[in-house]
């Protein structure tokens, strides 16, 4: 998830989530500027879906690394997970 794709501007933010289908998603990577750009490069290299939402990525960037997202963000993140499944033409239970 990021707020600006394809740019390397200061202030660009990227957050990666990991979801094991048993627990709440966790923030697995996050960064700004060059680090955000590298997170996006790695996501593209590994065919990881990228979803853009400036407001949500700012909220997620406040969550500590390796920490579950807060319950207040469950619905928004569930929509992103559903987006990723649809994009990959898969169903829950399938590996994304």
VEXGUMAR-21296 format. One record per atom (N, C-alpha, C): x, y, z; residue in three letters. Coordinates in steps of 0.001 Angstrom, whole numbers, padded with zeros to 6 digits, always signed. Last residue first. Layout:
# residues N
XYZALA
...
//
This chain:
# residues 96
-001998-015989-001696UNK
-001922-014840-002627UNK
-000521-014736-003145UNK
-003362-019195-001431UNK
-002223-018322-001135UNK
-002200-017214-002176UNK
-006779-019639-000554UNK
-005706-019739-001540UNK
-004566-018846-001075UNK
-008274-018655+001485UNK
-007774-020015+001627UNK
-006694-020317+000608UNK
-010368-016745-000609UNK
-009749-016945+000704UNK
-009406-018424+000887UNK
-009472-017082-004134UNK
-010451-017099-003048UNK
-009722-017183-001719UNK
-008410-015156-007025UNK
-008297-016223-006026UNK
-009392-016075-004988UNK
-007521-013217-008879UNK
-008543-014193-009232UNK
-008458-015419-008335UNK
-005942-011162-008108UNK
-005239-012414-008402UNK
-006203-013531-008824UNK
-007912-009291-007601UNK
-006872-008985-008574UNK
-006147-010251-009027UNK
-009309-010511-005506UNK
-009957-010315-006804UNK
-008922-010083-007902UNK
-007330-010398-003483UNK
-007867-011680-003935UNK
-008503-011546-005311UNK
-007007-007608-003263UNK
-005866-008437-003657UNK
-006348-009804-004155UNK
-009580-006867-002366UNK
-009057-006327-003622UNK
-007928-007225-004144UNK
-009545-008121+000129UNK
-010505-008575-000884UNK
-010072-008097-002272UNK
-007598-006507+001312UNK
-007340-007944+001148UNK
-008284-008522+000093UNK
-008980-004101+001299UNK
-007735-004216+000536UNK
-007401-005690+000294UNK
-011067-004688+003027UNK
-011377-004310+001648UNK
-010139-004421+000757UNK
-009620-005088+005352UNK
-010350-006223+004773UNK
-010718-005927+003321UNK
-008821-002485+005871UNK
-007802-003450+005439UNK
-008472-004686+004837UNK
-011296-001388+006653UNK
-010553-000812+005529UNK
-009525-001805+004989UNK
-011909-003051+008861UNK
-012784-002991+007694UNK
-012032-002463+006482UNK
-009697-002623+010699UNK
-010037-003936+010157UNK
-010859-003846+008874UNK
-009060-000327+012034UNK
-008668-000394+010622UNK
-009051-001715+009958UNK
-009790-000672+014648UNK
-010436+000423+013912UNK
-010123+000376+012415UNK
-008051-002652+015631UNK
-009405-003017+015207UNK
-010109-001932+014401UNK
-004725-002108+014280UNK
-005755-001911+015298UNK
-007150-002246+014757UNK
-002591-004754+013058UNK
-003291-003489+012849UNK
-004359-003337+013926UNK
+000071-006175+014968UNK
-001233-006276+014315UNK
-001845-004894+014140UNK
+003503-005584+014249UNK
+002374-005407+015154UNK
+001074-005529+014359UNK
+005814-005294+012800UNK
+005503-006610+013367UNK
+004392-006555+014402UNK
+006172-001814+013553UNK
+006512-002985+012749UNK
+006209-004265+013523UNK
+003385+000112+014799UNK
+004735-000426+014930UNK
+004934-001630+014022UNK
+001511+002408+012912UNK
+001512+001127+013617UNK
+002952+000604+013646UNK
+001693+004525+011257UNK
+001833+004812+012681UNK
+001845+003540+013531UNK
+001066+003628+008792UNK
+002478+003926+009038UNK
+002739+004257+010503UNK
-001688+003517+008821UNK
-000935+002273+008984UNK
+000537+002532+009282UNK
-002277+006238+008341UNK
-002684+005597+009593UNK
-001859+004333+009857UNK
-001205+006510+005771UNK
-000710+007364+006856UNK
-001079+006779+008212UNK
-002738+004704+004376UNK
-001304+004434+004522UNK
-000700+005312+005611UNK
-005266+005978+004501UNK
-005049+004702+005189UNK
-003565+004421+005381UNK
-004811+008301+002921UNK
-005237+008407+004321UNK
-004924+007120+005087UNK
-004013+007240+000383UNK
-003172+008161+001145UNK
-003537+008193+002621UNK
-003944+004380-001106UNK
-004907+005092-000270UNK
-004113+005965+000696UNK
-003410+001908-003461UNK
-003105+003279-003074UNK
-004253+003891-002278UNK
-001905-001239-003517UNK
-003160-000506-003362UNK
-002831+000888-002857UNK
-000434-003834-005222UNK
-000213-002521-004603UNK
-001530-001762-004645UNK
+000309-007314-004942UNK
-000614-006240-005303UNK
-000310-004952-004526UNK
+003408-008596-005840UNK
+002539-008300-004709UNK
+001610-007162-005115UNK
+005444-009564-007524UNK
+004039-009600-007959UNK
+003061-009454-006793UNK
+008004-009070-006838UNK
+007417-010315-006328UNK
+005919-010421-006614UNK
+008531-006589-007934UNK
+009372-007718-008322UNK
+008742-009056-007941UNK
+006671-005021-006497UNK
+006488-005242-007941UNK
+007298-006444-008422UNK
+007837-005131-003938UNK
+006470-005608-004154UNK
+006237-005914-005630UNK
+010300-003910-004448UNK
+010250-005321-004040UNK
+008860-005911-004252UNK
+009390-001314-005062UNK
+010146-002094-006041UNK
+010077-003582-005714UNK
+008221-000593-002597UNK
+007381-000719-003795UNK
+008083-001526-004885UNK
+010519-000525-001010UNK
+009405-001423-000650UNK
+008520-001656-001863UNK
+011902+001538-002332UNK
+012443+000174-002336UNK
+011371-000855-001975UNK
+010256+003748-001715UNK
+010499+003383-003107UNK
+011004+001942-003202UNK
+010562+003787+001035UNK
+009237+003535+000459UNK
+009383+003080-000990UNK
+013274+004491+001141UNK
+012837+003203+001678UNK
+011460+002831+001131UNK
+013233+007079+000044UNK
+013958+006002-000629UNK
+013523+004625-000150UNK
+010211+007983+001599UNK
+011259+008367+000661UNK
+011888+007178-000034UNK
+009536+005722+004351UNK
+009302+006945+003586UNK
+010449+007167+002615UNK
+008024+002567+005374UNK
+009105+003523+005194UNK
+008668+004717+004378UNK
+007575-000793+006476UNK
+007065+000556+006254UNK
+008250+001493+006096UNK
+006417-004130+006858UNK
+007444-003191+006405UNK
+006786-001825+006260UNK
+004354-005400+008138UNK
+005596-006152+007939UNK
+006736-005287+007424UNK
+001821-005178+010264UNK
+002650-004296+009466UNK
+004013-004975+009348UNK
-000549-007874+010026UNK
+000505-007153+010731UNK
+001241-006245+009741UNK
-004025-008779+010278UNK
-002830-008445+009501UNK
-001818-007680+010348UNK
-005065-011026+012884UNK
-005183-009735+012206UNK
-003911-009485+011397UNK
-004843-014559+012072UNK
-004776-013406+012971UNK
-004985-012131+012180UNK
-005284-016175+009887UNK
-005682-016642+011214UNK
-005772-015478+012195UNK
-004275-015248+007528UNK
-005655-015736+007513UNK
-006106-016318+008849UNK
-001934-013829+007583UNK
-001831-015291+007595UNK
-003195-015982+007618UNK
-000713-011051+006049UNK
-001957-011617+006567UNK
-001887-013131+006447UNK
+001213-008162+006196UNK
+001242-009623+006095UNK
-000028-010150+006753UNK
+001724-005129+004405UNK
+000987-005908+005395UNK
+001176-007395+005128UNK
+003728-002264+004051UNK
+003446-003625+003628UNK
+002736-004349+004772UNK
+003634+001051+003025UNK
+003431+000120+004135UNK
+003088-001236+003535UNK
+005205+004068+002129UNK
+004763+002729+001731UNK
+004670+001870+002979UNK
+005143+007483+001248UNK
+005062+006472+002296UNK
+004603+005158+001679UNK
+006837+010433+000456UNK
+006188+009237-000051UNK
+006248+008178+001039UNK
+008452+012285+001628UNK
+007059+012251+002068UNK
+006285+011080+001505UNK
+010354+013023-001228UNK
+010273+013002+000234UNK
+008805+013035+000632UNK
+009718+010910-004059UNK
+009640+012209-003402UNK
+009729+012053-001898UNK
+009819+009185-006198UNK
+010763+009029-005103UNK
+010857+010351-004359UNK
+007132+007410-007753UNK
+007894+008619-007477UNK
+008841+008337-006332UNK
+005581+005149-008082UNK
+006490+005518-009132UNK
+007246+006809-008900UNK
+002719+006176-006277UNK
+003458+005127-006946UNK
+004394+005726-007986UNK
+001925+007264-003156UNK
+002314+007755-004473UNK
+003149+006677-005131UNK
+001169+005809-000955UNK
+000430+007029-001238UNK
+000813+007643-002570UNK
+000546+002200-000779UNK
+001367+003393-000793UNK
+000523+004620-001087UNK
+000851-001146+000000UNK
+000000+000000+000000UNK
+000900+001212+000000UNK
//
